[in-house]
Amino acid sequence: MNFFISDAFAQAPAGGETSAITGLLPLVIFGAVLYFLMIRPQVKRQKEHKKMVEALAKGDEVVTVGGMAGKITDLGENFLLLEVSDGTAVKIRRQAVDSVLPKGSLKEL
């Protein structure tokens, strides 16, 4: 039955042998693109957030990760007291602060 189908034999690549460097080049390029598009910006954002959290002070108006906005009334090493309305204060972690608002932003609400 094999007179209908010819035998297939493996052939050497037309360009000759490829080097190990040529085989690894796509992986190196992929790694570099991954670093510059994903890893580096994330590390930069983490550094900026850490710097912002360390610079928090009493009286700052902030927004938390959960969306609560308020004024800092007391600061601790890991926690802070956030006044969300008159007479209502919430204790949150310092790391939960998402951004610092300009002074007087909460008075508009």
N, C-alpha and C positions, 0 to 999 in steps of 0.2 A: 503493500500500500504506500510505501514512501516514494514511489516514482512520481506522485502528483505534487508532493511538497518537497522542496529542496531543503537540505540541511543548512541551519544557520550557525555560523562560526563567529566567535568574538573577534573583533578587530582592534588593533591598537588605535589610540586617538590620532587624529590627523595631524595635530600639532606636536606630537611627541609626548614625552612625559611631563606632567605638571609638577611644579615644585611644591613643597609643604607650605611655603610662604603664600603662594597663590591660593592654596586651599583655605588658609586661615584668614585671608584678607577680608572676605565678607563678614566674618565674625568680629573682627577688629573694628570694621566700619560700623556694624550694628551696635557694638558696645559703646563706641564714641558718640553715636547719635543718641542712644539711650541716656548716656551720662549728661549730655548738654541739653537735651529736651525735657528730661524728667527728674533726674537726681539732683543736679546742680540748682535748679530753681527751688526745689523743695527744701534743700538745706538752707538756702538764702532766706526763704520765708520763715523757717524755724528760728534762725538767728535773729531776725527782725522781731518776731513775736516774743522771744525770750528777753530781748533788750527792752521792749515795750512793757512787759510784765514787771521787770525789775525797776522801771522808772515810775511805776504807779505811786501816787501820793494822795493824801487826804484831800477831799474836795474835788477830785477828778470825776468827770461825768463819763460813764462807760456803758458799753453794750456787751452783754455776755453772749456766749456761743448759743445759748438757748433763746436769745432774742430779748431778754429783759434789759431795760435801760434804767439806770439809777446813778446816784451819787455815792462815792465812797466816803463812809463815815469813820471807819476804823480799819487799820491794816495790821495783819500779823505776818508771820514768816510764810505760811502756806495758805492762809485764808484771809478773807476780807469781809467787812460788813457793808452791804450795799443797801442804801435807802431807796426803795422803789416808789414810795409815796410818803406823805406826812405820817410819821409814827409807825411805818412799816419797814422793817429792815430784814434782809435776807443774808445769811452767811453762805458765801460761795468760795470755791478755790480760786486762787490767783490765776491759775492757768486757764480758767473758764472765761476770762475776759477776752473778748474778740477785738474790740477797738476802743480807742479813747475818743470821745466827742469833743468838739470845741466848747469852751466855757459858755454857759448860757443856753445851750441847745435844749435842755430839758424844760426850761421856763416857757418855751413856745408851746409845749404840749399842755 
